[in-house]
């Protein structure tokens, strides 16, 4: 069926629809909203997207999003350097920081082990985590992967890898629902999970 919109409008809807979490109807609403918006507002949004794409990179140490060699957390001398929280991506850091419970540093894996999707440990930032242990004097690694199959597999892999190095490996405890993603958990739930984290043994 032919589109009721002109080609430029349909192209905008199609591009917005490629964004994660944006379905056809949401893409249509966003496109029509942008078209009705003031030119200055649309230009400001376009500049923000382009600037973020050009300036944002991965932190050299933890692979969080940054606009310099180190992210704001790695650059903060007040953070505890001996404890590192391992997460899937930067969205999880934002969720955990809202709790105010964790004052250590982070390490972003940029994914989870998922053999069905062809994602192996070699595709993640696991080697880089191991390389940080001795130089940074890390004594505890808190595994904050989501409470699902991929998160469990990744957590157990890290336990087996880190145990010979004499590092305590713990994982967030009760409060997180099975199959739940870290980024969608509320601050109270995450705070309790941090406070009750349990040690993982190989």
C-alpha angles and dihedrals in degrees: 000000000000118000115254089217131080115257095259091052093045090048090053091049091049093050093047089048090061091065116100114264094013114117127191095271094047090048090052093050092048093047093050091046091053092048091052093046125099115272090241093056093049091047091051091052092048091050091049092052093047094045093049091049092049100041106033118090139154120282110254091228109036105011094237115142112278143161094216137037090282128034122238092263096051089046092054108100090195093067117100107254098195096067124060129187114212116212138173098239144342093276088069091054090056091052094047094046090057089064093062087213100110124066100168129089133272142233120202116209093193090226144355132266107271115163092184089061093040094252111143130173088265089065092056134067093259098121089051090054092052090049090058098054103083101029092052096039092237112184101170133036116194110203108214101177120143119275096253138096095277091046092050093048091049092048094051091047090054091048092055091046098046101038095078088054091062094245121145109235118199135171134209110273137212121343100061112100119233108267091017124140120229094228093060097048118105123244096254093051092047092046092054091046090054093048092050098040113149132217117254120218125198 
